Amino acid sequence: MATIMLVEDAADTRDLVTMALEMDGHEIVSAETGEAGIEKIKKIQPDLILMDISLPGNMSGLDVVRILRADSAFDRTPILALSAHALASDQQNSLAAGCDEHITKPILDIAAFTEYVSLYAQNGRKKEAAEDAAN
């Protein structure tokens, strides 16, 4: 179906998301740091990016999102934040950085999560978000 890039440092979350989305027919490529994520994203040009916000190293997930949104090659690529940070301000920060959605961990309903991610992978960014990013 779709190639999905998962940038996530927690092995248990990475394993769960990978297993669930692969069972739904998607190809999952993963990275554990922002730097590795950018390198792989630019190489594979995924259909969708799942981005952990708190990453080890010098780059947060929001740093990665800002870099990607500054590159016109990723104007239409949906980026979904995946974060344990659940405050309204955390969601606002994710959206302000360029994420299309903010999904809070832990993922409790894996079927709903898989369906939600699959819809974004198939349909791309919401039209308004993609137009805003282009302007």
Residue pairs with C-beta under 8 A, 6 or more apart in sequence:
1 24
1 25
1 26
1 118
1 121
1 122
2 26
2 27
2 46
2 47
2 48
2 118
2 121
2 122
3 26
3 27
3 29
3 44
3 45
3 46
3 47
3 48
4 21
4 26
4 27
4 28
4 29
4 46
4 47
4 48
4 49
4 50
4 117
4 121
5 29
5 30
5 31
5 37
5 40
5 41
5 44
5 46
5 48
5 49
5 50
6 14
6 17
6 18
6 28
6 29
6 30
6 31
6 50
7 30
7 31
7 32
7 33
7 34
7 36
7 37
7 41
7 49
7 50
7 51
7 52
7 55
7 61
7 64
8 14
8 17
8 30
8 32
8 50
8 52
8 82
9 32
9 33
9 52
9 54
9 55
9 56
10 52
13 52
13 82
13 105
13 106
13 107
14 30
14 32
16 107
16 110
17 28
17 50
17 82
17 107
17 113
18 28
18 30
20 110
20 113
20 114
21 28
21 114
21 117
21 118
22 28
23 114
24 114
24 118
26 117
26 118
26 121
29 40
29 44
29 46
31 37
31 39
31 40
32 55
32 56
33 55
33 56
33 57
33 59
34 55
34 57
34 58
34 59
34 60
34 61
34 63
34 64
35 57
35 58
35 59
37 51
37 55
37 64
38 59
38 64
38 67
38 68
41 49
41 68
41 74
42 71
42 73
45 73
45 77
46 77
47 77
47 78
47 121
47 124
48 77
48 78
48 79
48 80
48 117
48 120
48 121
49 68
49 77
49 78
49 79
49 80
50 80
50 82
50 103
50 117
51 61
51 64
51 65
51 79
51 80
51 81
51 82
51 99
52 61
52 81
52 82
52 83
53 60
53 61
53 62
53 81
53 82
53 83
53 85
53 90
53 94
54 60
54 61
54 83
54 84
54 85
55 61
55 64
61 81
61 83
62 93
62 94
62 97
65 79
65 81
65 94
65 97
65 98
65 99
66 97
66 98
68 74
68 77
68 79
68 98
69 75
69 79
69 97
69 98
69 133
75 130
75 133
75 134
76 124
76 125
76 130
77 124
77 125
78 100
78 101
78 120
78 121
78 124
78 125
79 98
79 99
79 100
80 99
80 100
80 101
80 102
80 103
80 117
80 120
81 91
81 94
81 99
81 101
81 102
81 103
82 103
82 105
83 90
83 94
83 102
83 103
83 104
83 105
84 104
84 105
84 106
85 104
86 104
90 102
91 102
94 101
94 102
95 102
98 133
100 120
100 125
100 126
100 129
101 120
103 113
103 116
107 113
124 130
125 133
